[in-house]
């Protein structure tokens, strides 16, 4: 049964990966029949497979999401229907459970039954806003079978070329070998790297859950979805981005009335961008909020009023916060400290930039360990 469960989890993850490029679009275009049908197929397959391997958590959630998706079509519900966010949350949760199964780690229940009830319209819940597992537990990565097969085929092809090159003039032989090696390097790189779109998936739903009980509206934008990101770093980076989004909602984006007074659009904006160079990956999270409240930091942290540039180092320390009260979103002073620790685990560094009443930027610099 363990082998069957692992195979089922791999199939769920592979099918979810195929949906990733289009899920953000479906949020704004829920009447896209081709995409809706693809989501139906994913849920139906997950439900059937989960029943076979007796994974009730996925079976129940997939069935409820499938019914909610059918209701969207049957009743022609509006584009902003709450079912859309719930269905996306269910997709992400199913994928997270499958991911944990693949890695052989425990996955705590985070309200799948309540989520299924909400999908069925029985009661309202808050979407889970915590990572389903500790990134430090991760020691393996999942590789698509098609990519592994391609590596094997390319390696066999390279071996055959090298044997044949014995009778080829040296310049021609080197040119042929160089071309084949470059193609082989690209294939091998695909074993380790995925587009940044995989890192960004789920963040829109996560942000929507953060602002659900606050008088805020935030638009989330992504730049660089095609930038390569290390598969092994995905859970750690996603955890860091979740902390930074919490920070933007709790400390950055002002309430609509204050934004109006400051001459800003009432809807806040957070942009997450990825950029790749030969030696480094840079990820930026930028909001257009009010920037750092230095006076509150000094008062709450009981520290002296450093220069603002020094205070940007201070707020990365544990226990330092600008929040007046502890809430579900903020107040414990651990968010930026967690981000710093996570990035340092990846041999990277965190930079912070403050623009008074104009916004805040967190920049993550990570070494790129490519093959070329």
Secondary structure, DSSP 4 states (H G I P E B T S, - for coil): -HHHHHHHHHHHHHHHHHHHHHHHHHHH-TT-HHHHHHHHHHHHHHHHHHHHHT-HHHHHHHHHHHHHHHHHHHHT--TT-HHHHHHHHHHHHHHHHHHHHHHT------SHHHHHHHHTTS---PPP-S-SS-GGG-------HHHHHHHHHHHHHHHHHHHHGGGS-HHHHHHHHHHHHHHHHHHHHHHHEEETHHHHTTHHHHHHHHSTTTT--EEEEEE-TTSEEEGGGHHHHHHHHHHHHHHIIIIISPPHHHHHHTT--SSEEEEEEEEE-SSEEEEEEEE-S----HHHHHHHHT-----HHHHHHHTTSTT----SS--SSSSSS-HHHHHHHHHHHTT-EEEEEEETTTEEEEEEEEE-----
